[in-house]
Amino acid sequence: MEERKIDNYPEEGKCPLCSSKNVYFYPMNRDDAGLTYHAKCEDCGAKYDECYDLIFAGNWNIYDKENNKYEDMPT
């Protein structure tokens, strides 16, 4: 089967075929590269994966065992 082209630019939370926000997201899958949500558009019936890259951004809300707070450490 030949793949068809999509003219839309991908947008978070929107169906890539009809641009509907009426999308059902299944539980997230995580791997070393990022996050993937399997999704289904409730309007047009399209099924697709919505993928996110993860980038380390630092450490926040750091406390030791005595509940002493430490400074945030953004990258």
URDA-V446780 format. One record per backbone hydrogen bond with DSSP energy under -0.5 kcal/mol. NH is the residue of the N-H (numbers start at 1). CO is the residue of the C=O. Records with the same first field share a line. If there is no record, write none. Layout:
NH=CO / CO
This chain:
14=11
15=20
19=15
23=21
24=40
25=23
26=24 / 38
29=36
31=34
35=52
36=29
37=50
38=27
39=48
40=24
41=46
42=22
43=22
45=41
48=39
50=37
51=49
52=35
54=33
59=73
62=70
63=61
64=68
67=64
70=62
73=59
75=57
